[in-house]
Amino acid sequence: MIFYNKIIDFEKEVITMHNPPVLSPRLTTVAELIPRCGCFADIGTDHAYLPVYLCMNKVCDFAIASDVNKGPL
């Protein structure tokens, strides 16, 4: 099985999104459980909403978004 990965590092990449994504109630609950960290990995991320949200809100310094489908990333 092939996994597609995207490393999200807002310190090194140009940010094209001005506001964090709006999370569903389920992902909001998950986001509230994540402590401040240097790196976050979301395996099976789908559209990478959670990693982007966490980076933009400075919960983590960078994130790895991984999914079996290339399109959503």
C-alpha positions in Angstrom: 0.0 0.0 0.0 1.3 3.5 -0.9 0.9 6.3 1.6 1.0 9.9 0.4 2.6 12.3 2.8 2.7 16.1 3.1 4.9 17.8 5.7 3.3 21.0 6.9 5.9 23.5 8.3 4.5 27.0 8.6 7.9 28.4 9.5 9.4 27.3 6.2 6.5 27.3 3.7 4.5 30.1 2.3 1.1 30.1 3.9 -1.7 30.6 1.5 -4.5 30.1 4.0 -5.2 33.2 6.1 -7.6 31.6 8.6 -7.4 28.1 10.2 -9.9 25.6 8.8 -13.3 25.3 10.5 -13.3 21.9 12.2 -16.2 19.6 12.7 -17.3 18.9 16.3 -15.5 15.6 16.2 -12.2 17.1 15.1 -12.6 20.0 17.5 -12.8 17.5 20.3 -9.6 15.8 19.1 -7.8 19.2 18.7 -8.6 20.1 22.3 -6.9 16.9 23.4 -3.6 17.6 21.7 -1.0 19.1 24.0 1.6 21.7 22.8 4.2 19.7 20.8 7.0 20.1 18.3 5.6 17.6 15.7 2.2 16.1 15.1 1.4 13.3 12.7 -2.1 12.6 11.3 -2.2 9.2 9.7 -5.3 8.8 7.5 -5.7 12.6 7.5 -8.1 12.9 4.5 -7.9 16.7 3.8 -5.4 17.6 6.5 -7.8 19.9 8.4 -6.5 18.9 11.8 -2.8 19.3 11.1 -3.3 22.6 9.4 -5.5 23.8 12.3 -3.0 22.7 14.9 -0.1 24.4 13.1 -1.9 27.6 12.5 -3.0 27.8 16.1 0.6 27.2 17.3 -0.3 23.9 19.0 2.5 22.2 17.1 5.5 23.5 15.2 5.0 21.3 12.2 2.8 18.4 11.2 2.9 15.4 8.9 -0.4 14.6 7.0 -0.5 11.1 5.6 -3.3 9.4 3.6 -3.7 6.5 1.2 -5.2 8.8 -1.4 -3.1 11.5 -3.1 -6.0 13.8 -4.1 -7.0 15.1 -0.7 -3.5 16.3 0.1 
